[in-house]
Amino acid sequence: MDKNRLDSLARHLRAWGLNGLAAALLESAGPAAFLGAQALYFASPALTPFAPDDEVTALARWLEDPLALQNFAHQLVEEPSP
């Protein structure tokens, strides 16, 4: 996923007070994130009315990357830069 979308998601999660929970879930997801990615690939044709196929694929690829998930979890718990 692109950096702007992740930054926006991080801002929203902080605003809702869910950044700690989201970070904990991402850090403990492990193989579940990979399985979630596979589910997105499988369900992609059914999701096209709700999201463009390239966005679903980008999310699935992001879920397959443990380092990207870890980096985003760290971003969620860090103080945002002004």
Beta strands, then each sheet from edge to edge (+ up, - down):
end
